[in-house]
């Protein structure tokens, strides 16, 4: 591996299910190899896009193992270890370590609106496993905002190496760089990835790279190399699709995008159901526009 495992494009992966909604591990491993062959650098299984909340413990563990088995040399695996309690997050981190993962993506506590001190204690607990930790700021799902000030405290934990920034506030990039310079900032929202990379984000844990890996690799290249005009021209084709990444129906939208792009997204487990017809039509239109972009 020529770069840090959390650098570059790490795909927050969807999880394929069969018609009876059992996990299709063979298809998942095919997806890992497809991503590796199409310009991205790693995968994050068991995140929100992977519907980890509706997996059994056995399924969740097997998903990590399957990702590691399928990943070619140099392709990173950074499982999500979000859980209701700190002890459970630590157990999933230990499981990821035993499976051969390179790092983990760790939310703050997501069952309880923890204080700043409790958030820091949570990450100290997860760090006991010894794996590198990418903190995940998703205040919409956790009701906890990892502000730059709070991250400056979390970043004092040796294992915390980066943050996936999903607040939607592009000003956070430079605030974190100023107050917590020892950790890397990763773009966490598809619909501001170009802006984030121009401001110095060194990685992107996103969703539409499941369906549009080559397009995502190109916009990431333009942003990280400062090719503003080329990036703006491509972004004009991509951003309408990318906006779906920050809606509450993002899992269904990104799985549909995979279908439109010629891959397999397939169904979701309940409580997520099919998209309404009008929403489905718009997602298809936006994804087809992205696919028509000249790379």
Protein Blocks (a to p, Z undefined) as FASTA:
>chain_A
ZZdfkgcjdddddddddfkopacfklmmmmmmmmmmnopabdcehilknommmccfklmm
mmmmmmmmmpcghiacdddfbdfbfklmmmmmmmmmmnopabdcddddfkbccdfklmmm
mmmmmmmnopacdddddfklnopacdfklmmmmmmpmklmbdcdfkopaklmmmmmmmmm
mbccddfbfklmmmmmmnopabdcdfklmmmmmlmmmmmmmmmnopaklmmmmmmmmmmm
mmmmmccklmmmmmmmmmmnopanbjaddfbdcddfklmmmmmmmmmmmmmpcZZ
